[in-house]
Amino acid sequence: EADIYQTPRYLVIGTGKKITLECSQTMGHDKMYWYQQDPGMELHLIHYSYGVNSTEKGDLSSESTVSRIRTEHFPLTLESARPSHTSQYLCASSAGTPAWDNSPLHFGNGTRLTVT
Amino acid sequence: DQQVKQNSPSLSVQEGRISILNCDYTNSMFDYFLWYKKYPAEGPTFLISISSIKDKNEDGRFTVFLNKSAKHLSLHIVPSQPGDSAVYFCAATGNQFYFGTGTSLTVIP
C-alpha cells in the first residue's frame, strides 16, 4: 500500500525543458527526501527536508531544486533538463531523523526520467 | 567512497532453499541497519531492520544478522519463494541513510 505518491511514473522530455517531479505523502511525516538511482548503483541523496520551509542539499551534486511549503508535498524541479539528468528519481519520507531515532524510509514508486 | 557495500550483484537460489544476502559497511558509528526489497519499476519497500545493540532480528521468513566486529550484516530468507525474486538493498544510518548497490535475487521454481 502506497502512502507516498510520485507523478509522473515515466517522463520523456527534450533538452532544455523545465520539469517538476511531484511527491506527496499522507503519513504526516516531517522528514522527506529525494534520491537519484541509476541501474546497479546505490541510491544517492540529492535533497532533503526536515519540515516546512526547510530544505537542504544532499551529498550528490544536483542542478535540481526543491520546495517544502506544505508538510505533505515535496516537489523537485529541474529548470533546464539535460541528458545527464536521465535517471530514476525516488521520493521518500520518514517519521524520524537518521541521527536521532530508528525510523525506516518509506519510498514512492519513483519517476523514471529520460532526457533526449 | 562507498560506505555500504554489497559485493554480490546477483544470486540464484532454488525455491524452498535458503537465500543469504550479504552486506559490509566501513563506518563503525552506524547504529541502525535496514534491508529493502525492490521490484522493477517500483520504489524500494522496507523489509526488516536491526539496531546495533542487537545481533539478530527475525520477522517471519526473514532474519537479519549483524556482526559489528566484522562490520557485516546478512539477510536470510527461509524458505525462498519465487515472489522473493527482486533486488535487495542494505542500508545503514549515521547522519543520513547510506545504501549499497543492491543484490538481484532470483528464486528458481
Interface residues (C-beta under 8 A of the other chain):
Chain A: I4 Q6 R9 Y33 G40 M41 E42 L43 L45 Y48 G58 D59 L90 A92 P98 A99 N102 P104 L105 H106 F107 G108 N109 G110 R112
Chain B: Q2 V4 P9 D31 Y32 L34 Y36 A41 E42 G43 P44 T45 F46 S49 S51 F89 A91 T93 G94 N95 Q96 F97 Y98 F99 G100 T101 G102
